[in-house]
Amino acid sequence: MNEITEELLAEFKERMKLSDDEDGNLTRILKASTEDLIDKCGDYDVHVNERFKELVFERSRYAYNDAIEYFDNNFLTQITTLAISKALSSSSSVEGDTSEKE
């Protein structure tokens, strides 16, 4: 689901104005950013949810520039918003499941 595809890598490289000689490193950075943000925000698909993809790209930019320690504080509002949205959607689907059983 959240595989780092060539398309996602190309989109990130274009945004960062990077060349092809760093593909392995950039793929690792994107993968780590995706996994970290899934842990914090919930299970979003980076290929489907544009807000989640934006956060993945921003975290990857911070990691690439050796400034990862600043990411969480600088993007706390966006991280929290996605986490709350995921929690609310999970909660409403659980409530819907229990009401169907009654």
C-alpha positions, 0 to 999 in steps of 0.5 A: 500500500505505501510502497515507495514507487518510482512515481513518488520518488520522481515527484519528490526529486522534482520538488526538491530539485535533486538528481538521479544519483541519490535514488537509494538514499531518497527511497530510504528517507521516504520510507522512513518518513512514511513509517514514522508518520503512519505511527503518529497519524494513523494508517494513511496511503501516501499515494491517495491522501494528498495531505499525508503525502505532503507531510511525508515530503516535508519530513523527508525534506527535513531528513535530507537536510539533517534537520529532522529534530525540528520537524515534529514541532514545526508540523505539530498542527498538521500531524495532530489534525491527521491523527484526530481525523483518523481517530474520528473516522475509526470511531465512527466506523466502530460505532456503525458496526455495533449499531448494525449488530443491534 
